[in-house]
Amino acid sequence: MRFVDTNILLYRISSDPLESHKQIVAAEILSQRDLSLSVQVLQEFYVQSTRPSRPDPLSHADACALIRSWKRYPVLGLDVALVERAFSAKERWQLSYWDAAILEAARSCECEVLLSEDLNHGQDYDGVRVVNPFL
């Protein structure tokens, strides 16, 4: 299983010509079945995709429809135990809390790969390896 970070979802909806390659890669990734997400990823997607300052903001209805379509993948809920593990990961690896929470969600889903461009490509965080699919 591979865990998908928010940026994959956001590139999937991008209409920026400079991001066309990333949009294609994101679409290919999201056509696969071996993916997991978390509630945090879906929340971040909603906030970022609908923000008025975005060049191509989605409507509330469109963002919700996409999120509902991504529920076809396993989606990890948030709980206090995950927050605590993220606190520990933040300190251990000197990550932002949000990146640590994504990393620990991937671990909770038993994913060996975290697809993200926000962390160091190739770095292994005790069994969860980051892969930047856009390289």
C-alpha positions as CSV (number, residue, x, y, z in Angstrom):
1,M,0.0,0.0,0.0
2,R,1.0,3.6,-0.7
3,F,-0.1,6.6,1.2
4,V,-1.1,9.7,-0.7
5,D,-0.3,13.2,0.5
6,T,-2.5,16.2,-0.2
7,N,-0.3,17.6,-3.0
8,I,-1.2,14.6,-5.2
9,L,-4.9,15.4,-4.9
10,L,-4.3,19.1,-5.5
11,Y,-2.2,18.5,-8.6
12,R,-5.0,16.2,-9.9
13,I,-7.3,19.3,-10.2
14,S,-4.7,21.8,-11.3
15,S,-5.4,23.7,-14.4
16,D,-2.0,25.5,-14.4
17,P,-0.2,24.8,-17.7
18,L,3.1,24.8,-15.7
19,E,1.8,21.9,-13.7
20,S,0.5,19.8,-16.6
21,H,3.1,17.1,-16.1
22,K,2.3,16.9,-12.4
23,Q,-1.4,16.7,-13.2
24,I,-0.9,13.7,-15.5
25,V,1.3,12.0,-12.9
26,A,-1.3,12.6,-10.2
27,A,-4.1,11.3,-12.4
28,E,-2.1,8.1,-13.0
29,I,-1.5,7.6,-9.3
30,L,-5.1,8.1,-8.4
31,S,-6.2,5.6,-11.0
32,Q,-4.4,2.9,-9.0
33,R,-6.0,0.8,-6.2
34,D,-3.1,0.4,-3.7
35,L,-3.6,3.7,-2.1
36,S,-4.6,5.0,1.4
37,L,-5.5,8.5,2.6
38,S,-6.3,10.1,5.9
39,V,-9.0,12.5,7.1
40,Q,-6.3,15.1,7.4
41,V,-5.4,14.8,3.7
42,L,-9.0,15.2,2.7
43,Q,-9.5,18.2,5.0
44,E,-6.4,19.9,3.6
45,F,-7.5,19.2,0.1
46,Y,-10.9,20.8,0.8
47,V,-9.4,23.9,2.4
48,Q,-6.7,24.4,-0.3
49,S,-8.9,23.6,-3.3
50,T,-11.7,25.9,-2.3
51,R,-9.7,28.9,-1.1
52,P,-10.8,32.1,-2.9
53,S,-7.2,33.1,-3.5
54,R,-6.6,30.0,-5.6
55,P,-6.4,30.7,-9.4
56,D,-8.9,28.0,-10.1
57,P,-10.9,27.4,-6.9
58,L,-13.4,24.6,-6.7
59,S,-16.9,25.1,-5.6
60,H,-17.9,23.5,-2.3
61,A,-20.0,21.0,-4.2
62,D,-17.2,20.0,-6.6
63,A,-14.7,19.6,-3.8
64,C,-17.1,17.5,-1.8
65,A,-17.8,15.3,-4.8
66,L,-14.1,14.6,-5.3
67,I,-13.6,13.8,-1.7
68,R,-16.5,11.4,-1.8
69,S,-15.0,9.7,-4.9
70,W,-11.7,9.2,-3.0
71,K,-13.5,7.4,-0.2
72,R,-13.0,4.4,-2.5
73,Y,-9.6,4.1,-0.9
74,P,-9.1,3.3,2.8
75,V,-9.3,6.5,4.8
76,L,-7.7,6.7,8.2
77,G,-9.6,8.7,10.8
78,L,-7.9,11.0,13.3
79,D,-7.7,10.1,16.9
80,V,-5.7,11.2,20.0
81,A,-3.3,8.3,19.6
82,L,-2.3,9.4,16.1
83,V,-1.8,13.0,17.3
84,E,0.5,11.7,20.1
85,R,2.5,9.6,17.6
86,A,2.8,12.7,15.3
87,F,4.1,14.7,18.3
88,S,6.9,12.1,18.8
89,A,7.7,12.0,15.0
90,K,7.8,15.8,14.9
91,E,10.5,15.9,17.6
92,R,12.4,12.9,16.4
93,W,12.8,14.0,12.8
94,Q,12.4,17.7,13.2
95,L,9.3,17.8,10.9
96,S,6.3,20.2,10.9
97,Y,3.4,18.8,12.9
98,W,1.4,18.4,9.7
99,D,4.1,16.4,7.9
100,A,4.6,14.2,11.0
101,A,0.8,13.5,11.2
102,I,0.9,12.4,7.5
103,L,3.9,10.2,8.1
104,E,2.2,8.6,11.2
105,A,-1.0,8.1,9.3
106,A,0.9,6.3,6.6
107,R,2.5,4.1,9.2
108,S,-0.9,3.4,10.8
109,C,-2.2,2.3,7.4
110,E,0.8,-0.1,7.1
111,C,2.0,1.8,4.0
112,E,5.7,1.3,3.2
113,V,5.6,4.3,0.7
114,L,4.4,7.8,1.3
115,L,3.9,9.7,-2.0
116,S,4.7,13.3,-1.3
117,E,6.9,16.1,-2.6
118,D,6.9,17.8,0.9
119,L,9.4,15.4,2.6
120,N,12.9,14.3,1.5
121,H,12.7,12.0,-1.5
122,G,14.1,8.5,-0.6
123,Q,14.3,9.1,3.1
124,D,13.1,6.2,5.2
125,Y,11.3,7.0,8.4
126,D,11.5,3.7,10.2
127,G,9.8,1.7,7.5
128,V,7.9,4.4,5.7
129,R,9.9,5.6,2.6
130,V,9.1,8.9,1.0
131,V,8.8,8.9,-2.8
132,N,8.4,12.1,-4.8
133,P,6.5,10.9,-7.8
134,F,7.1,14.1,-9.7
135,L,10.9,13.7,-10.0
